Each structure stands twice: as structure tokens, then as C-alpha cells.
Amino acid sequence: MSESPTPSLIKTGYNLVRPRSAPPAQRHSNAGEHEGSVPPRLTSLIFPFDVTVGTESSRASQPSDPGDLSLNANTTKGRAYRLISRRPPGVQSWSHDADPFDFWRTVAIIPAFGHQQITESTVQQCLREPVDVIVVDNKSDYRPIARETVLQPGRNLGWLGGTIYGWSYALCRHWDYFLLLNNDVLLCRDFFRGLLSARQETGAGIVAPCYDGDFTFQHPSSGIQRAADYTPAPHHRRIGHCDGTAMLVTRELVSKAGMFDPTFSPKYGWGASGEYCIRAREHGFPVVLTEAAYCEHIGHLTAKHVIGDSYVAAAARERGKAVAQRGGAQTWNSELSACSVDAPVTQPCDLSVITATKQRPAQLEQCCRQLRRQQLAGLSIEHIVVSDGHDASARAIAAKYRARFLVSIKPERFTRGEASARDVGLRCANGEYVVFWDDDNEYTDNCVSTLFETARGYDIGIGQTIHCGANARPRVMPQDSRTVFTFGQIDTMCICVRRQVALRVRWADCLGRHASDFIWLDGLRRTGATFRFRPVPIGVHWAMTHDAGG
């Protein structure tokens, strides 16, 4: 369909709202500037399509649909709250349930091109739970059935473009959870409840439901079945990527990684969800598959109807071209499979060991060997390797030693990247306490257990390290409890911190020329953190090897 100069239309309920538009010469001048009142939570992203923000005042005057529990409907919130607060039968064993108010913050974004009855069915299934719905009407012929918001871009943007178009609109509103959903699906009962519960329990940036489609690792353990017969189960596991048929994305992730890349397979969108999952993991956000939600997918309905049977071959060729531009199929498959599809979501442990590294494979491998030799005395630990930028060698070493591998992207204003890397590791850590192991230090075989026992019952535990400078004699630091918070008397490697306390101060806010560890620790002290010092050396810091990775 050729592009039309007609401004985008927004339908709410059975009413059609034509937003106020800019003069013709200015209408498409800037995708980030909109007429009318723009909510204050506008995310500072570059939108690839113009999304006209119009008035929503007409919603309040519409008659109430008793079967519609979306936020846009005039239903009694108390009734909706009681509905979503109930526990669904068969899942009483869940350790956590969805926060009822998360429903009010959730919107389903559904791109569609024709197929009115199929899209109607999907909208009706969504509105069984008190969430909102946006339909991106690429054909400009969709007739609203309830209180869904309908966006008409005036041209066929396809699945990828339509998804980004609706997503851009949603980011200007109050919603914090975005379900990117095809229009040809059948949803199990309590579908949104399952996704939101999984997000709450795992802290994932992306949550995907099980389904019956081509990605067999997304099939439920109970087997493919009708959505109406499916029994949700509170089982979640990490995956490397997911199908874009249905995926719940958090606003926090979007603020870091943006939206789908509109240039990746732009016509058909194949691979766009996988590329987005890679970016999510690089920013420290897990991708999780949950058996608490399930959907059936008709698959390729619109594309085959509009394009024909050649659609699959054409889409595969376009994806292959995009993959080649990223470094080839081998690199692409390695990035997609960075997380084991068989591994359960990491469970809480006693201690997380976070190692920031950058292009130093020999030092990183030595660090991993030292951790393997640790005398843990029954402690449960995890090792998180965070690379400052992409590093295939570091990824391979992490896999060899069964460490979790993450990638941080250093902001341009930072001269060194370890601060961002440590912040990424902290956000993803599962330990009650955390320690920071630089990849160029040496550690005693009881370092981990000593620091953990020092910190147990306190917010911060501090040991001693032998500091070896390039032009100075070795010295022990800190010397005693009185010098713990003295400039030049502390080193990152001898600190063990309760994770929830460590999150109070960002490493990225503590960048000094050489003293970020002192600034960070002093910042924690100022928050009222308790500490205990034990005069036991736990390793050697070789200051002469320090660079941007350490």
C-alpha cells in the first residue's frame, strides 16, 4: 500500500478520534514532536514512525461494557481488583502471584492487516483480564468491538513496523509492561497473570509464554494442546531468545535497549525478536520462558494471504541477509544460544562473584581457575562474567567454567568500563551477598568463604589485601578498622556486600580517576550500612596491570 498523506487516526471504542495535527509542512518533520498534551513519562527514544498523540477525553463519555475490565473501561476498580486478586485453581503452590496493580500497567500491542474476526477474538481474550489493548490497523478497516485503542498509520507497516508503531505510542502513556502479540492466537486462561507472575519471580526483562509454534524449545513440558485445556504451571527457565508471536517486555528494558530494530529484516521481521533478545541480555536483562502462560498460534496467516506461499522463502532470505551483516550464521547462532534453553532460572544463592573484564582472555581464565579452587565450606555461589563490550573469547571462557556471561556497553563519556560492568552484574546477581573479583588479581583458596563469614549478619564485610604497586613496596590495606573508610586504604577485592545494600549506590556514579572503590564504599557507609572488619589477607592486587578492564 502506498503511503498516504492522511494523518494517523486513533479509534477508542466505537468512536473515531481524529487527533489534532501539525500544518502539512511540519507534520512529519520530527517523529519525537507531537501536538496536544503529551504525558510526562515520554521515553526519550527515537521513534522510527510518526505516532500522533491525540486526546483521550472521549473515553470517559462512552457507555460501560460489563465484560470489559481494561483500564479504559468505566468499570468499578474494586470489582476488577477482586477478580485479579483471586488465585487461579491448580496453582496454589505459587510462591508469588502477580501484583494486582501490574495489570493496570500492562498493554497488549497487536498489529493487524484485515482478518477482522480473528483480531476480534484475540482482543476479546485479552480483555478477559484487566489489561489494555492497542490494535495497530495496517489496513485501516478494523472495527473496534470494546474499549481497545485502534491506531491507523495510513499504510501497511507490516508486523515489525506495526509493532514498533504501537509500541512507540504506548511508551508515551502510563504502561510499564508491553505484550507484543500477534493477532492470530488463542490464549490460555489467566494468560497475563502467568506472564506477570513470571516477571515478578524472575526479574526478567522479557517473558515469553509456551506455545505450539516452530520454536520447539518453547513447547510446554506437558505437550502441545488446546489453549482452552491448558493448565498453567509455575515453571520458568532462562532461554537465549524467543519467538515474537508473544513476548512481554518491561519499560526498564526499553529504557536501556530501545525497541525492535526497524532495519533488521524490515519487510518481514524474521529474526527481529531474536536480535532484541540478544540486546536485552547484553544489557543484563534475562529472557525467561514460563509455563504459567500458553498460546496457540495459527502462524503466517496474514503474510501468506497477502504475499502467497513464497512468503516463507522470501522472509528466510531477508533474515539471512540481516544475519550475514551481523557477522554470519555462526556468530548469530552463538549469540542466540548464549543461554542454555534447558537451564532453569538461576535460584538464589549465598554469594555472587562478579568479574568485570575487557579483552583479557588469559587473565580471565586464570581468575576462573582460582574460583574453581575455592574452599567453599558448603556455600552456594555463582560466577558472573561481565564483558565491557562484545568479546567472543570471554564468552567461550565463561561457558567453559559454567559462569554466567553478560555484556555491558560503556557510555561514551566514560573512559573506563568496569563501573558499568559491575552495575550490570549487580542487577543480575542472585546471591544474598556479592564480591567483585578483578581478572588480574590473585586470591587465596579460602577468599570467598572468609569474606562471606566476615559479612554474615552485617551489610558489609571487609578483609585485607596485599597491594603491590609498580613503584612502591607491597603494603597491607586496610591496615586496621580505623582506616577502612580512608582514601587509599581500600580495594574492591576485599569487600563483600549484601546485594540489596550494594544496589543503593551505582558504580557509574562513583567514577574518579583511581578511587571509584573508595567513593562507592563511602557512599554505602553514608546510607547507614553496617560493616565488620577482619584483619585476614585474602589476596594480592597487582596494581601495575590495571587497565580499563579492571
Residue pairs with C-beta under 8 A, 6 or more apart in sequence:
1 139
1 155
1 156
2 155
3 154
3 155
4 154
4 155
5 24
5 154
6 154
7 18
7 19
7 21
7 27
7 52
7 154
8 19
8 50
8 51
8 52
8 151
8 152
8 153
8 154
9 16
9 17
9 18
9 19
9 140
9 150
9 151
9 152
9 154
10 16
10 17
10 18
10 19
10 52
10 54
10 149
10 150
10 151
10 152
11 17
11 137
11 142
11 144
11 149
11 150
11 152
12 56
12 58
12 59
12 62
12 72
12 144
12 147
12 148
12 149
12 150
13 58
13 59
13 62
13 72
13 144
13 146
13 147
13 148
14 62
14 144
15 58
15 62
17 54
17 55
17 56
17 58
18 54
19 35
19 36
19 52
19 53
19 54
19 55
20 35
20 36
20 54
20 55
21 27
21 35
21 52
22 29
22 33
22 35
27 50
28 50
31 46
31 47
31 48
31 49
31 50
31 51
32 46
32 47
34 51
34 52
34 53
34 172
35 52
35 53
36 53
36 54
36 55
37 53
37 55
38 53
38 172
39 172
39 173
39 174
41 172
41 173
41 174
42 171
42 172
43 171
43 172
43 251
43 254
43 255
45 168
45 171
45 254
45 258
45 259
47 164
47 168
48 161
48 164
48 168
48 262
49 153
49 157
49 161
49 164
49 165
49 168
51 151
51 165
51 168
51 169
51 172
53 169
53 172
59 72
59 147
60 74
62 74
62 147
63 74
64 73
64 74
64 75
65 73
65 146
65 147
66 75
67 127
67 146
68 75
68 127
68 146
68 147
69 75
69 79
69 80
69 83
69 127
69 128
69 129
69 130
70 127
70 130
70 131
70 132
70 133
70 146
70 147
70 148
71 104
71 130
71 131
71 132
72 132
72 147
72 148
72 149
73 146
73 147
75 130
80 103
80 130
81 100
83 130
84 98
84 100
84 103
84 129
84 130
84 193
85 100
87 94
87 97
88 189
88 190
88 193
88 232
90 231
90 232
91 232
91 233
91 234
91 292
93 234
94 197
94 234
95 201
95 234
96 197
96 200
96 201
97 193
97 197
97 200
98 192
98 193
98 196
98 197
98 200
99 196
99 200
102 176
102 177
102 196
102 199
102 200
103 129
103 130
103 131
103 192
103 196
104 130
105 174
105 175
105 176
105 177
106 131
106 132
106 175
106 176
106 177
106 178
106 179
106 192
106 196
106 248
107 131
107 132
107 133
107 134
107 170
107 173
107 175
107 177
107 178
107 179
108 126
108 131
108 132
108 133
108 134
108 179
108 181
109 134
109 136
109 163
109 166
109 167
109 170
109 178
109 179
109 180
109 181
110 119
110 122
110 123
110 126
110 133
110 134
110 135
110 136
110 166
110 181
110 182
110 183
111 135
111 136
111 138
111 157
111 158
111 159
111 161
111 162
111 163
111 165
111 166
111 182
111 183
112 119
112 135
112 136
112 137
112 138
112 139
112 142
112 162
112 183
112 302
113 138
113 139
113 156
113 162
113 302
113 306
114 139
114 141
114 302
114 305
115 183
115 184
115 301
115 302
115 305
116 141
116 142
116 143
118 183
118 184
118 298
118 301
119 135
119 142
119 183
120 145
121 186
122 181
122 182
122 183
122 184
122 185
122 187
123 133
123 135
123 145
123 146
123 148
124 145
124 146
125 185
125 186
125 187
125 191
126 133
126 181
126 187
126 192
127 133
127 146
127 147
127 148
128 189
129 190
129 191
129 192
129 193
131 179
131 192
132 148
132 149
132 175
133 146
133 147
133 148
133 149
134 148
134 149
134 150
134 151
134 166
134 169
134 170
135 142
135 144
135 148
135 149
135 150
135 151
135 166
135 183
136 151
136 153
136 157
136 162
136 163
136 165
136 166
137 150
137 151
137 152
137 153
138 153
138 155
138 156
138 157
138 158
138 162
139 156
140 152
140 154
142 150
142 152
144 150
149 169
151 165
151 166
151 169
153 161
153 162
153 165
157 164
157 165
158 266
158 267
158 268
158 269
159 182
159 244
159 268
159 269
159 302
159 303
160 260
160 262
160 265
160 266
160 268
160 269
160 272
161 262
161 266
163 180
163 244
163 260
163 269
164 259
164 260
164 262
167 178
167 180
167 254
167 259
167 260
168 259
170 178
171 251
171 254
175 251
176 250
176 251
176 252
177 196
177 199
177 248
177 249
177 250
177 251
178 248
178 249
178 250
178 251
178 254
179 192
179 195
179 246
179 247
179 248
179 249
180 244
180 246
180 247
180 248
180 249
180 273
181 245
181 246
182 244
182 245
182 246
182 297
183 302
184 297
184 298
184 299
184 301
184 302
185 211
185 245
185 246
185 295
185 296
185 297
185 298
186 226
186 227
186 228
186 295
186 296
187 227
187 293
187 294
187 295
188 194
188 227
188 228
188 230
188 232
188 293
188 294
188 295
189 228
189 230
189 232
190 232
190 293
191 209
191 293
191 294
191 295
192 293
193 232
193 292
193 293
194 209
194 232
194 290
194 292
194 293
194 294
195 207
195 209
195 248
195 290
195 292
195 293
196 248
197 234
197 290
197 292
198 204
198 207
198 236
198 288
198 290
198 292
198 293
199 207
199 248
199 250
199 288
201 234
201 236
201 345
202 236
202 286
202 288
202 345
203 286
204 250
204 285
204 286
204 287
204 288
205 249
205 250
205 252
205 253
205 257
205 280
205 283
205 285
205 286
205 287
206 242
206 247
206 248
206 249
206 250
206 253
206 276
206 277
206 280
206 285
206 286
206 287
206 288
207 247
207 248
207 288
207 289
207 290
208 218
208 239
208 242
208 243
208 246
208 247
208 248
208 287
208 288
208 289
208 290
209 218
209 246
209 289
209 290
209 292
209 293
209 294
209 295
210 218
210 219
210 220
210 289
210 290
210 291
210 293
210 294
210 295
211 218
211 219
211 243
211 245
211 246
211 294
211 295
211 296
211 297
212 219
212 224
212 225
212 295
212 296
212 297
213 243
213 245
213 297
213 299
214 243
214 299
215 242
215 243
217 239
217 289
217 341
218 239
218 242
218 243
218 289
220 230
220 233
220 291
220 294
221 233
221 235
221 291
222 230
222 231
222 233
222 291
225 294
226 296
227 294
227 295
227 296
230 294
232 291
232 292
232 293
232 294
233 291
233 292
234 291
234 292
235 290
235 291
235 292
236 288
236 289
236 290
236 291
236 292
236 344
236 345
237 288
237 289
237 341
237 342
237 343
237 344
237 345
238 286
238 287
238 288
238 289
238 339
238 340
238 341
238 343
238 344
238 345
238 346
239 287
239 288
239 289
239 339
239 341
240 277
240 281
240 287
240 335
240 336
240 337
240 338
240 339
240 340
240 341
241 273
241 274
241 277
241 278
241 287
241 336
242 273
242 274
242 277
242 287
242 289
243 273
244 269
244 272
244 273
245 295
245 297
245 299
246 295
246 297
247 273
250 285
252 285
253 280
253 283
253 285
256 283
256 285
257 276
257 279
257 280
257 282
257 283
257 285
258 279
259 276
260 269
260 272
260 273
260 275
260 276
261 272
261 275
261 276
264 271
264 272
264 275
264 322
265 271
265 272
265 315
265 318
265 319
265 321
265 322
266 318
267 314
267 315
267 318
268 303
268 311
268 314
268 315
268 318
268 319
269 315
270 315
270 316
270 318
270 319
271 319
271 322
271 323
274 336
275 322
275 326
277 287
277 336
278 335
278 336
278 338
280 286
280 287
281 287
281 338
281 339
281 406
281 407
282 390
282 406
282 407
282 408
282 409
283 407
283 408
283 409
283 424
284 386
284 406
284 408
284 424
284 425
284 427
284 428
285 428
286 339
286 345
286 428
287 339
288 345
289 341
300 311
300 312
303 311
303 315
304 311
307 314
320 329
323 329
323 332
326 332
331 392
334 392
334 395
338 395
338 405
346 382
346 404
346 430
347 430
348 430
348 431
348 432
349 380
349 381
349 382
349 430
349 431
349 432
350 379
350 380
350 381
350 431
350 432
350 433
350 452
351 379
351 380
351 381
351 382
351 431
351 432
351 433
351 434
351 435
351 448
351 452
351 496
352 381
352 382
352 383
352 384
352 425
352 429
352 430
352 431
352 433
352 434
352 435
352 499
353 371
353 381
353 382
353 383
353 384
353 434
353 435
353 436
353 437
353 448
354 384
354 386
354 422
354 425
354 426
354 429
354 434
354 435
354 436
354 437
355 364
355 367
355 383
355 384
355 385
355 386
355 403
355 425
355 436
355 437
355 438
355 439
356 386
356 388
356 408
356 417
356 418
356 421
356 422
356 425
356 436
356 438
356 439
356 549
356 550
357 363
357 364
357 367
357 385
357 386
357 387
357 388
357 391
357 394
357 421
357 439
357 549
357 550
358 387
358 388
358 389
358 391
358 417
358 418
358 421
358 547
358 548
358 549
359 389
359 391
359 393
359 394
359 549
360 439
360 440
360 549
361 393
361 394
361 397
363 439
363 440
363 545
363 549
364 385
364 393
364 394
364 397
364 439
365 397
365 401
366 439
367 437
367 438
367 439
367 440
367 441
368 383
368 385
368 397
368 398
368 400
368 401
368 403
369 401
370 437
370 442
370 443
371 383
371 401
371 437
371 443
371 448
372 401
373 445
374 381
374 443
374 445
374 446
374 447
374 448
374 449
375 445
375 446
375 449
376 448
376 449
377 449
379 448
379 449
379 452
381 431
381 448
382 403
382 404
382 429
382 430
382 431
383 398
383 401
383 402
383 403
383 404
384 403
384 404
384 406
384 425
384 428
384 429
385 394
385 397
385 398
385 403
385 404
385 405
385 406
386 406
386 407
386 408
386 421
386 422
386 424
386 425
387 394
387 395
387 405
387 406
387 407
387 408
387 421
388 408
388 410
388 417
388 418
388 420
388 421
388 548
388 549
389 407
389 408
389 409
389 410
389 417
390 407
391 407
394 405
395 405
397 403
398 404
398 405
399 405
404 428
406 424
406 425
406 428
407 424
408 417
408 420
408 421
408 423
408 424
409 420
410 416
410 417
410 420
411 420
411 508
414 420
414 508
414 511
415 548
416 511
416 548
417 548
417 549
418 438
418 507
418 516
418 548
418 549
418 550
419 506
419 507
419 508
419 510
419 511
419 516
420 507
420 508
422 436
422 507
423 506
423 507
423 508
425 434
426 434
426 499
426 502
426 503
426 507
427 503
429 499
431 499
432 498
432 499
433 452
433 455
433 461
433 496
433 497
433 498
433 499
434 496
434 497
434 499
434 502
435 448
435 451
435 493
435 495
435 496
435 497
436 492
436 493
436 495
437 443
437 493
438 492
438 493
438 541
438 550
439 549
439 550
440 542
440 545
440 546
440 549
440 550
441 465
441 493
441 539
441 540
441 541
441 542
441 550
442 539
442 540
442 542
443 493
443 538
443 539
444 450
444 537
444 538
444 539
446 538
447 463
447 538
447 539
450 463
450 534
450 536
450 538
451 461
451 463
451 494
451 495
451 496
451 538
452 461
452 496
453 461
454 461
454 462
454 463
454 496
454 532
454 533
454 534
454 536
455 461
455 496
455 497
455 498
455 532
457 532
458 498
458 530
458 531
458 532
459 497
459 498
459 501
459 524
459 529
459 530
459 531
460 495
460 496
460 497
460 498
460 501
460 521
460 524
460 529
460 530
460 531
460 532
461 495
461 496
461 497
461 531
461 532
461 534
462 478
462 484
462 490
462 494
462 495
462 496
462 531
462 532
462 533
462 534
463 494
463 496
463 533
463 534
463 536
463 537
463 538
464 476
464 477
464 478
464 494
464 534
464 535
464 536
464 537
464 538
465 476
465 477
465 491
465 493
465 494
465 537
465 538
465 539
465 540
465 541
466 474
466 475
466 476
466 537
466 539
466 540
466 541
467 474
467 475
467 476
467 477
467 491
467 540
467 541
467 543
468 474
468 540
468 541
468 542
468 543
468 544
469 543
469 544
470 543
470 544
476 537
477 483
477 488
477 489
477 490
477 491
477 494
478 484
478 486
478 489
478 490
478 494
478 533
479 489
480 533
480 535
481 533
483 489
484 490
484 531
484 533
485 518
485 521
485 522
485 525
487 515
487 518
488 515
488 518
489 518
490 517
490 518
490 521
491 517
491 541
492 517
493 538
493 539
493 541
494 538
494 539
495 517
495 521
497 524
497 529
498 529
501 524
501 527
501 529
502 524
504 523
504 524
504 527
504 529
505 520
505 523
505 524
505 527
507 516
507 520
509 523
510 516
510 519
510 520
510 523
511 519
512 518
512 519
525 531
